[in-house]
């Protein structure tokens, strides 16, 4: 006769070491065994009534997580809360947060896309877990360098530079390279506004330059052929001085046909002739005539007031015969061949002689040996040549190098060839020639090799056409050299016309919002042109956090790796406020 014993049900090992690292509202109510936290019925299958009496969305339920050193744990994480995963080193914090939660959230989001899109996205291995329910698309913000690309900057990774490019393309003002004058292009509205200033009854012509086309055989058309072509287009008169010629009559007028090439350039084609009346019908006629003139002449129009003067207009960015590039977003992109400086290819630096290696101690004077490559007996003749011409060019020999003027430094580096002084650059060019044949010259050259600021763009990375466009008296290069705090203040106090503000309001709002987030996370000391590969892990993480705030995503799962490490107490409090804003 066999006796039967009732065997007690064993509690499943839930990995007390790893599960104790999870601090959540659910964990505080129990002894720490994950299995006892959940009823037999899956809590995710029925919503629980919250304090308001409404059913709240269930949390994230992880069952049987075994990734790395996790020991088959079950975890319930509430949604829309700030949840801290904490514990001793090796307890499985990162395994739970990044290798389980983030990996599964990212994998499911990628799997929801088409096969074509998935081939371009990072594939993360499926975590070792029984199942996870209620997970949202996950975003991981880790403490690591954002990008190793030498072209990447704080401005590009935060997309602030992209908005700056749009802003300068929309409302940037171009200034002359030579005189600094504002370069304007005219629209039919501008021409009409000028004509409205004329007195009632003013007689004037609206004209455009006489065309000079070429035939299919690339031969220039004769004057008679051009007149015939204008007649076919519906133009009946040409203007010479204040005299009108009927085109049909001019075709047989020898006095007109025998005009020289230079005299033909003074001819104008009449688009319309008017006596000014200040009413809508007259304004509409003027507007249409100006549009016709711009269209037929590739952007040029002349308003000739009889007995007075000519008013020249162009719909191109042109001043004093120089045509300037139209501001476009590509013009301000140093990663584009359109906007990049042709000398440094958009890097801002070029390989060459390193000034810091040639003059390591800028507190020394020239006489005391500030230029170290000329301190040896073999090359001291170059220093003697500099001392010889010092009085002629007013070069102070007993003033620290750091206090010398830009003009004096330029003379020291570029030389004065007419007086037999080649300068530092000329000296190294000679060394480069000798280095082709002699090893010790190659060794000497290697001591002073390095990257120097581009002499053409001066580190701005952009072509000269982009560096003459300004918003609020500053170029885009001026703005990216400022700190984030200074840029934020600049845009908060920017004074522009009402028209420009209407055009750029959306861009300005986005700039102020993104800059504000960077200030809030304590990065107001960074400059926008700071290379991203020089940032610390904490700075990179806070930039990613600010970028996430700027994207305004909702319903996502954000996983942060020790966001407060290395922060001052003041910055930690600000960071918590940012995280709460991200949660809410």
Secondary structure, DSSP 4 states (H G I P E B T S, - for coil): ------PPPPPP---HHHHTTEE-HHHHTSSS-GGGGS-SS-GGGSPEE-TTSSEEPP-EEEEEE-STT--SEEEEE-SSS--EE--STTSSHHHHIIIIIIHHHHHHHHHTS-HHHHTTS---PPPS-SEEESPPPEEEE-SS-S---TT-BHHHHTTHHHHHHHHHHHH-EEE-TTT-PEE----HHHHHHHHHTSPTT-EEEEEEEPP--B-TTSPBPPHHHHHHHHHHHT--EEEETTEEEEHHHHTT-HHHHT--HHHHTT-EEEEEEEE---SHHHHHHHHHHHHHHHHHTTSEEEEEETTS-EEEEESS-EETTEE-PPP-GGGG-TTSTTTB-TTTTTSSEEEEE-HHHHSS-TTSBTTTT-SGGG-STTTHHHHHHHHHHHHHHT--SSSBGGGS-HHHHHHHHH-BGGGTB-HHHHHHHHHHHHHTT-HHHHHHHHHTEEEEE-TTTTT--B-TTGGGEEBTTB-HHHHHTSBHHHHHHHHHS----HHHHHHHHHHHHHHHHHHHHHHHTT-TTSBTTSBGGGS-HHHHHHHHHHHHHHHT--S-EEEESSTTTT--HHHHHHHHHHHHHHH-
